């Protein structure tokens, strides 16, 4: 598609992904879908359980500390300042 020194054009990217989709479609033929989703239902939130501040803190602290560049505050920062908020 490209060499290390040049960036792909928008058209090259489009062509690449179109070819990839066509390849997958060709290789799967007329296979039946492997995932069947149940029909969507309307969720009704009419009851809430009350939890203490300590319950909330325990859930936050016990979670994984994974973060993403899109997080407004990294998880480690949230845990560090948690006692100031709960």
C-alpha positions as CSV (number, residue, x, y, z in Angstrom):
1,X,0.0,0.0,0.0
2,X,2.8,2.5,0.9
3,X,6.4,2.8,1.7
4,X,7.8,3.8,5.1
5,X,8.5,7.3,3.8
6,X,5.1,8.2,2.4
7,X,1.7,8.6,4.0
8,X,-1.2,6.9,2.3
9,X,-3.8,9.0,0.6
10,X,-7.4,9.0,1.5
11,X,-8.2,7.1,-1.7
12,X,-5.5,4.5,-0.9
13,X,-7.0,3.9,2.6
14,X,-10.5,3.6,1.1
15,X,-9.3,1.1,-1.5
16,X,-7.5,-0.9,1.1
17,X,-10.4,-1.2,3.5
18,X,-12.9,-1.9,0.6
19,X,-10.6,-4.7,-0.5
20,X,-10.4,-6.0,3.0
21,X,-14.2,-6.0,3.4
22,X,-14.7,-7.7,0.1
23,X,-12.1,-10.3,1.0
24,X,-13.9,-11.2,4.2
25,X,-17.3,-11.3,2.5
26,X,-15.9,-13.6,-0.2
27,X,-14.2,-15.9,2.3
28,X,-17.4,-16.3,4.4
29,X,-19.7,-16.9,1.4
30,X,-23.3,-17.1,2.4
31,X,-22.6,-18.3,6.0
32,X,-25.2,-17.7,8.5
33,X,-24.4,-15.0,11.1
34,X,-22.7,-16.5,14.2
35,X,-24.2,-13.9,16.6
36,X,-27.9,-13.6,17.1
37,X,-28.9,-10.7,19.3
38,X,-32.1,-10.8,21.3
39,X,-34.7,-8.2,20.5
40,X,-34.2,-4.8,22.2
41,X,-36.4,-4.0,25.1
42,X,-37.1,-0.7,26.7
43,X,-35.3,-0.4,30.0
44,X,-37.2,1.1,32.9
45,X,-35.2,2.4,35.8
46,X,-37.8,2.8,38.4
47,X,-36.0,1.5,41.5
48,X,-32.6,2.3,42.9
49,X,-30.7,0.7,45.7
50,X,-29.2,3.1,48.2
51,X,-25.4,2.8,48.8
52,X,-23.2,4.4,51.3
53,X,-20.2,6.6,50.5
54,X,-18.0,3.8,51.7
55,X,-19.7,1.4,49.2
56,X,-19.0,3.8,46.3
57,X,-15.4,4.3,47.4
58,X,-14.8,0.6,47.7
59,X,-16.1,0.0,44.2
60,X,-13.9,2.7,42.7
61,X,-10.8,1.6,44.6
62,X,-11.3,-2.1,43.8
63,X,-11.5,-1.4,40.1
64,X,-8.7,-1.8,37.6
65,X,-6.4,1.2,37.1
66,X,-6.5,1.2,33.3
67,X,-6.7,4.5,31.6
68,X,-7.1,5.9,28.1
69,X,-5.7,9.1,26.5
70,X,-9.3,10.3,26.3
71,X,-9.9,10.1,30.0
72,X,-10.4,13.6,31.5
73,X,-8.7,12.4,34.7
74,X,-6.5,9.2,34.7
75,X,-7.8,6.5,37.0
76,X,-4.7,6.7,39.2
77,X,-5.5,10.4,39.7
78,X,-9.1,9.7,40.5
79,X,-8.1,7.2,43.2
80,X,-5.6,9.6,44.6
81,X,-8.1,12.4,45.1
82,X,-11.0,10.2,45.9
83,X,-11.1,10.9,49.6
84,X,-11.6,14.6,48.8
85,X,-14.9,13.8,47.1
86,X,-16.5,10.9,49.0
